Amino acid sequence: MSKLLIPAQRHERIRDLLEAQNVVSNTELGQLLGVSEATIRRDLQWLEKQGILERTHGGAIPSQRVKLEPEYATRALAHPEEKRSIGAAAAELIEDGDTIFVSSGTTATQVVASIPGGAKVTVVTGNLSAALEVHDAGFELILLGGTLYRRSNAAVGLFAMENLRRMTANKTFIGADGISLKFGYTVPSNPEAELVRLMIERTHGSVIVVADHSKWGVISNYEVAKIDEAQMLVTDERFSKSARAELEARNVKVIIAGTPATNGRAGMPGEGDR
């Protein structure tokens, strides 16, 4: 029966399966629909052109587009436990003597909130929420200044960019609203994207993305980095194994918060590895 399905019917079945399990393989689809893998590849190629999915090695994941940027308070309510766990795991990668850049975003805020008060580090950020989290901290905190972007509660713009150009860091922690093999790490606003791209440019060590599992397969408006421009992703245990494999095949080390591997200082790339 499945061999008689016309392309539109196969496409509908593929979409239904993606919605149900969030990832499909060419082999699985070929067996389910009773067609060759070559036919499945053509189907997936067509669906990718429609923006419905993103092809991966041997399969596909759904392509979810962020249409509107939610307010900071709204984003903070999504997956709070995962974000705190990710922040704590990422903070373990920070060593005494480090100068770090930290982007805006609710998960990036948790990185700063998790740095021990007596750490001998310098944190540079325009993330105002993060600054409020560390009012009792003993480490050095440098605020970039600039124009307040209320949706992300962060300072952006020319003033922030000019200040950032006068500094360098040996680690950068960036939050992302979307992670896509094809479109990279993305955020909703151009002012935020410009600042993050400059942070990466001014970093002479590791670029570390902090994002929970819900960001996989999501595409926001502005790319801040291609997938292999980050050396690490710190995420939660619900991040799929197939997604981890896709990223690790592109030399991105995936650290799962709450596992022994999160104490990962020994596994940090060298300062000149970027």
Phi, psi and omega in degrees: 000316183296336180292340182271357181295135175279164183308317181299323179290320177297318181299321180294319179297319180297317179297318179298317181293320177298318180295325183283321188233359169072356176200143177223155176247154178302318182296314179300316181293320180300317179291320182293319186263353176070035178230170181286160177294332176296320177294318178299318179299321177293320178299314181294323178297318179294315180295327177294321178296333178277358180079016184274327182214172175233125181287142175239183178291106177083015180181212182201158173231157179292149177254112183250124183259133174278111184275321180228142178279121179287157175296155182305314183299324178292316179297325182296336181280345183274123176052051184297321181295318178298318181296319178295318179296317179296317179301317179295318180294319180294322181296334178293342179278352182271133182242155176305137181096350181287145163247125185235144169263141177228128182279180172285173177119152184290325178285321176298325176301321181291334175297309181296319180297338184265356179288128180302143184301329182268008183296138179269071182226163174241126180250126179244124184201158169253008184280101185290327177296320178296319180300321180291336180286340190242029184296339178256004185287151180268351182277164183281132179236122179248121177267134184289332186075181180123200183271133181288122173257104193293328184298327179250002180054051184219157176268132182222185173098186187301316182299314179297319181296316181295320177296319181295325180296345180268003184230162171226161178222159176257356171211143175231133177248121182236136172273153179222139175272344179210145175229118184222134178301323183278319187253001174075207179268127187231154177227164187282333188240145180293318178303319177294317182298317179300317181293318180294318179300321179290323175303315180297317180299325184267013180256128180254020176222226187271139171257122187238120178269136176242119184198142179277174187300333184290348182276346181291130180083001180265142179237120174260190193282327190230128178282133174255335179195151172283162185307313185277005175277349172257142179270336184217153168233125173257122186217189183254172188291346179277356175293125192295149179296324179293324177294319178301317181296320179299317182288317181294331175294341178255022175066028173258117178284125180259121179251125181263119181298140178091000177252160181303332182292347182289341174279072199255024183298325180293338181264007181293138173299154178294162183299336182259016187278351182286000000 
